[in-house]
Amino acid sequence: MPRIIHPFAGLVAILTIATFWLSTAISELFASEATVIAVKTAIPWGFFLLVPALAATGGSGFFLSKGQRKGLVGTKLKRMPFIAANGLLVLIPAALFLASKAKAGEFDATFYTVQALELIAGAINIALLGLSMRDGMALTQWRRKSFLRPAATFDAQISGKKEIASGTLGLRLSKPEGFKFVPGQAVYVSFPGLKEVDANGQIRTLSIASDPDDSELEIATRLTDTSFKRYLAAAAIGSAIQVEGPYGDLVLHDDANRPAVFLAGGIGITPFRSMVVDATSRGLQHRLFLFYSNRKPEDAAYLAELRELEKENQQFTLIATFTEGEAVQQGNAVEHGYITTEMLAKHVGDLAGPIFYVAGPPAMVSAMEGVLKSSGVDQRNVHAEKFAGY
């Protein structure tokens, strides 16, 4: 429910303030004095809608943050006190004052000074709410097709765990009854027993790395010094874990005549591992190219398995590239350095035909989007997901 309340209340708040602002400006510029009086005396009644909308926006936003204070979530939360203070200390007193002045017909210098202050404060709140709405849309982009669907939370247990690369932990989870997903989708992951909370919050968004037909779910994550990751690393086999979802539309397109080019950085490999395993097991005829960028081979999760999949699936080509040390040929395509237009063209050929999928750390994803744009790739053929990794 909070996921529905939050955007709806935010939209009501921004539309209400915008209505106040526009009605004030238009009535002053083009309408009669009687209209100005009607507008100014009507605005305070709108607070019965605005105040609950702002309260619902802030309360639901705080609830949805799950303790997170960094990234876009943290930025949105930091704006809310300014929006609330601006409303309570400027907009509401100004509107009440102007309503009383207008009702008395006192359109003097004081009236217009306060009205100018009100318009400035209103414009600031509209801008701040607009920025928060933009950030909210970015946060939910990875699950935009299912945003308004009621959340489904499943109880599971850790059934296995192992280090699958340097500093990267792979977890096998019992598959909850009724849980279904499409390769490339993600879940919210949380631990019922986690009490310690830091600025990164109590939940993480993790892509599913396993095949939909597997009897278990597999997820993988970089280990960092956060309370969540410390708890995860120490959790014993059989520990309770909750997964919510699945969400997201970073899924393989249907047209087998168009190649799919996956650009993965670090832990961004997880959705593509799921896609490649599924395509191989189902014998899909899509031509698949996976460019997998890491600093060193030991940092590359699932690298050995992906090499075996390449042998099994003639439609799949793996291009591993490493940014540190020297690239060592190991019987498969190996590159050195960051993914570039030249590297893509060398292995894929014409870049106009494929659908591109990008996943990895935010800086890597932004860089790849820039490379594809400069390469002339139609942005409608680019699908990207960012993995913060904290």
C-alpha positions in Angstrom: 0.0 0.0 0.0 2.7 2.6 0.8 4.1 2.1 -2.7 0.8 3.3 -4.1 0.2 6.0 -1.5 3.6 7.6 -2.0 3.5 8.6 -5.7 -0.2 9.3 -5.5 0.1 11.7 -2.5 3.2 13.3 -4.1 1.3 13.9 -7.3 -1.7 15.4 -5.4 0.7 17.7 -3.4 2.5 19.0 -6.5 -0.7 19.5 -8.5 -2.3 21.3 -5.5 0.6 23.7 -5.1 0.8 24.3 -8.8 -2.9 25.1 -8.9 -2.5 27.6 -6.1 0.5 29.2 -7.9 -1.1 29.3 -11.4 -4.5 30.6 -10.1 -2.7 33.4 -8.2 -0.6 34.4 -11.2 -3.4 34.3 -13.7 -5.9 36.1 -11.6 -3.5 38.9 -10.8 -2.4 39.3 -14.4 -5.7 38.9 -16.3 -8.7 38.8 -13.9 -10.8 41.3 -12.0 -10.4 42.3 -8.4 -13.4 40.1 -7.5 -11.7 37.1 -9.0 -8.5 37.8 -7.1 -10.5 38.0 -3.8 -12.2 34.7 -4.7 -8.9 33.0 -5.4 -7.1 34.2 -2.3 -10.0 33.3 0.0 -10.4 29.9 -1.6 -6.7 28.9 -1.3 -6.7 28.2 2.4 -9.5 25.7 2.0 -7.1 23.8 -0.3 -4.8 23.1 2.7 -7.3 20.5 3.8 -6.0 18.6 0.8 -2.4 19.8 0.6 -1.4 19.1 4.2 -2.6 15.5 4.3 -1.0 14.9 0.9 2.4 16.2 2.1 2.1 14.2 5.3 1.3 11.1 3.4 4.1 11.7 1.0 6.7 12.1 3.8 5.4 9.3 5.9 5.2 6.8 3.1 8.6 7.8 1.8 10.1 7.3 5.2 8.5 3.9 5.5 9.7 2.8 2.0 13.3 3.9 2.7 13.7 1.0 5.2 16.4 3.0 6.9 18.3 3.9 3.8 19.9 7.3 3.9 22.1 7.3 0.8 21.7 7.6 -2.9 18.4 8.9 -4.4 16.4 7.7 -1.4 18.6 9.8 0.9 18.3 12.8 -1.4 14.5 12.5 -1.5 14.4 12.3 2.3 16.6 15.3 2.7 14.2 17.4 0.6 11.2 16.6 2.7 12.0 18.8 5.7 12.6 21.8 3.4 9.3 21.2 1.6 7.5 20.9 5.0 9.2 23.9 6.5 8.5 26.0 3.4 4.9 25.0 3.6 4.4 25.5 7.3 6.5 28.6 7.8 5.9 30.5 4.6 3.1 29.2 2.3 0.4 28.6 4.9 0.9 31.8 6.9 1.2 33.8 3.7 -1.9 32.3 2.2 -3.9 33.1 5.4 -2.6 36.6 5.6 -3.3 37.3 1.9 -6.8 35.8 2.3 -7.6 38.2 5.1 -6.1 41.2 3.3 -8.0 40.3 0.1 -11.3 39.9 1.9 -10.8 43.3 3.4 -10.0 44.8 0.0 -6.5 45.9 1.2 -4.4 45.5 -1.9 -1.5 47.6 -0.7 2.3 47.2 -0.9 2.3 44.8 2.0 -0.1 42.5 0.2 2.0 42.4 -3.0 5.2 41.9 -1.0 3.8 38.9 0.8 2.3 37.6 -2.4 5.7 37.8 -4.2 7.2 35.8 -1.3 4.3 33.3 -1.5 4.9 32.8 -5.3 8.7 32.3 -4.8 8.1 29.8 -2.0 5.5 28.0 -4.0 7.8 27.8 -7.0 10.6 26.4 -4.8 8.2 23.7 -3.4 7.0 22.8 -6.9 10.6 22.4 -8.0 11.6 20.3 -5.0 8.6 18.0 -5.4 9.3 17.7 -9.1 12.9 16.7 -8.4 11.6 14.1 -5.9 9.1 12.8 -8.4 11.9 12.5 -11.0 14.1 10.6 -8.5 11.2 8.4 -7.5 10.6 7.4 -11.1 14.3 6.6 -11.5 14.2 4.4 -8.4 11.2 2.4 -9.6 12.4 2.2 -13.3 13.8 -1.3 -12.7 10.3 -2.5 -11.8 8.2 -0.1 -13.8 5.9 -2.7 -15.4 4.8 -4.0 -12.0 5.0 -0.9 -9.8 1.4 -0.8 -8.9 1.0 -4.5 -8.5 0.6 -5.5 -4.9 3.9 -6.6 -3.5 4.4 -10.3 -2.9 6.7 -11.2 -0.1 8.0 -14.8 0.3 9.7 -16.5 3.1 12.8 -18.6 2.2 15.9 -20.1 3.7 19.6 -20.0 2.8 20.4 -23.5 1.5 23.9 -22.8 0.3 26.6 -20.1 0.1 30.1 -19.9 -1.4 32.5 -17.3 -2.6 32.1 -17.2 -6.4 34.7 -14.5 -7.0 37.0 -12.3 -5.0 34.8 -10.5 -2.5 31.6 -11.8 -4.1 29.3 -14.2 -2.4 26.8 -16.5 -4.1 23.7 -17.7 -2.2 21.3 -20.5 -2.9 17.8 -20.0 -1.5 15.0 -22.4 -1.1 12.5 -21.6 -3.8 9.2 -20.4 -2.2 6.1 -22.2 -3.5 4.4 -20.1 -6.2 7.4 -17.9 -6.8 7.9 -17.4 -10.6 10.2 -15.0 -12.4 11.5 -14.2 -15.9 15.3 -14.3 -16.4 16.7 -10.8 -15.8 14.3 -9.9 -13.0 15.2 -8.8 -9.5 13.9 -9.1 -6.0 14.1 -7.1 -2.8 16.0 -9.1 -0.2 15.8 -8.7 3.6 16.6 -10.6 6.8 13.9 -10.8 9.5 16.7 -11.1 12.1 18.6 -8.0 11.1 18.4 -5.4 13.8 21.4 -3.2 13.1 20.6 -0.5 10.5 23.0 1.8 8.7 22.6 4.5 6.1 22.2 1.9 3.4 19.0 0.5 4.9 17.7 -2.9 5.7 17.0 -4.3 2.2 18.8 -4.7 -1.0 17.7 -5.1 -4.6 19.4 -8.2 -6.1 19.0 -9.8 -9.5 18.2 -13.5 -9.7 21.1 -15.4 -11.3 19.5 -18.8 -11.6 17.4 -20.5 -14.3 13.6 -20.2 -13.7 13.4 -24.0 -13.8 16.0 -24.5 -11.1 14.6 -26.0 -7.8 16.4 -23.2 -5.9 17.0 -19.5 -6.3 20.5 -18.1 -6.7 21.5 -14.6 -5.9 25.0 -13.0 -5.7 26.4 -9.9 -4.2 29.6 -8.0 -3.5 30.6 -8.1 0.1 31.0 -4.6 1.6 31.3 -3.3 5.2 27.7 -2.6 5.8 25.4 -4.1 8.5 23.4 -5.9 5.8 26.4 -7.5 4.1 28.1 -8.4 7.4 24.9 -10.2 8.5 24.6 -11.9 5.1 28.2 -13.1 5.3 27.7 -14.5 8.8 24.3 -16.1 8.2 24.3 -19.8 8.7 22.7 -22.4 6.3 19.0 -22.5 7.2 18.8 -18.8 8.2 15.5 -17.2 7.3 15.5 -14.7 4.5 12.6 -12.8 2.7 12.3 -12.0 -1.0 9.8 -9.6 -2.5 9.0 -9.5 -6.1 9.9 -10.4 -8.8 10.2 -7.0 -10.4 11.9 -5.5 -13.5 11.8 -5.7 -17.2 15.4 -6.2 -18.1 14.4 -9.4 -19.9 15.3 -10.9 -23.3 13.4 -9.6 -26.3 11.2 -12.0 -28.2 12.5 -11.4 -31.8 15.2 -14.1 -32.3 16.3 -12.4 -35.5 17.8 -9.5 -33.5 21.0 -10.2 -31.6 21.2 -9.4 -27.9 24.3 -7.7 -26.7 24.9 -7.9 -22.9 27.3 -5.4 -21.3 28.1 -6.4 -17.7 30.3 -4.8 -15.2 31.2 -6.7 -12.0 28.1 -8.0 -10.1 26.0 -6.8 -13.0 26.6 -10.2 -14.5 23.8 -11.8 -12.4 20.8 -11.0 -14.7 22.8 -12.0 -17.8 23.9 -15.3 -16.2 20.2 -16.1 -15.7 19.4 -15.1 -19.3 22.2 -17.2 -20.9 21.5 -20.3 -18.8 17.8 -20.1 -19.7 18.5 -19.5 -23.4 20.8 -22.4 -23.4 18.5 -24.8 -21.6 15.5 -23.9 -23.8 17.5 -23.9 -27.1 16.6 -20.3 -28.0 17.9 -19.1 -31.3 18.8 -15.6 -30.3 22.4 -14.6 -31.1 23.9 -13.6 -27.7 27.1 -11.6 -27.1 28.2 -11.0 -23.5 30.9 -8.4 -22.8 32.0 -8.9 -19.2 34.2 -6.2 -17.7 36.2 -6.7 -14.5 39.4 -5.4 -13.1 41.0 -8.9 -12.9 39.9 -12.5 -13.7 39.6 -13.4 -10.1 37.0 -10.6 -9.7 34.8 -12.2 -12.4 31.9 -14.2 -10.9 30.7 -17.2 -13.0 33.5 -16.7 -15.5 34.4 -20.5 -15.7 30.7 -21.4 -16.0 30.1 -18.9 -18.7 33.1 -20.3 -20.7 31.4 -23.8 -20.4 28.1 -22.3 -21.6 29.8 -20.9 -24.6 31.0 -24.3 -25.6 27.5 -25.7 -25.1 25.6 -22.9 -26.9 26.8 -22.1 -30.4 24.6 -19.0 -30.4 26.5 -17.5 -27.4 29.8 -15.6 -27.4 31.6 -14.4 -24.3 34.0 -11.5 -24.5 35.7 -11.1 -21.1 37.7 -7.9 -20.7 40.0 -6.9 -17.8 41.1 -3.4 -17.0 44.1 -4.3 -14.8 47.1 -6.4 -15.7 47.6 -8.1 -19.0 44.8 -9.9 -20.9 45.6 -13.6 -21.2 44.2 -15.6 -24.0 42.5 -18.7 -22.5 40.8 -20.2 -25.5 38.0 -17.7 -25.6 37.7 -14.1 -26.6 39.7 -12.0 -24.1 40.2 -8.3 -24.2 42.1 -5.7 -22.2 40.6 -2.4 -21.1 37.2 -0.8 -20.9 34.4 -1.7 -23.4 34.6 0.7 -26.4 32.9 1.2 -29.7 35.8 -0.5 -31.4 35.6 -3.5 -29.1 31.9 -3.9 -29.7 32.2 -3.6 -33.5 35.1 -6.0 -33.5 33.0 -8.8 -32.1 29.4 -7.9 -33.0 29.8 -6.1 -36.3 27.0 -3.8 -37.2 25.7 -2.1 -34.1 22.5 -0.9 -35.6 20.7 -4.3 -35.4 21.1 -5.7 -31.9 19.2 -4.9 -28.7 21.7 -3.8 -26.0 21.4 -4.6 -22.3 23.6 -2.9 -19.7 24.0 -3.8 -16.0 26.6 -2.9 -13.4 27.8 -0.1 -11.1 26.2 3.3 -11.8 29.4 4.8 -13.2 29.9 1.8 -15.6 26.3 1.9 -16.8 26.5 5.6 -17.5 29.7 5.2 -19.4 28.3 2.4 -21.5 25.2 4.4 -22.3 27.5 7.2 -23.5 29.5 4.7 -25.6 26.4 3.4 -27.2 25.0 6.8 -27.9 28.2 8.0 -29.5 28.2 4.8 -31.6 24.9 5.8 -33.1 22.9 3.1 -31.3 19.2 4.1 -31.1 18.5 4.7 -27.5 15.2 2.8 -27.8 17.4 -0.3 -28.3 19.2 0.2 -25.0 18.0 -1.2 -21.7 20.0 -0.5 -18.5 20.0 -1.3 -14.8 22.3 0.1 -12.2 23.6 -1.9 -9.3 25.0 0.3 -6.5 26.7 -2.7 -4.8 26.6 -1.4 -1.2 
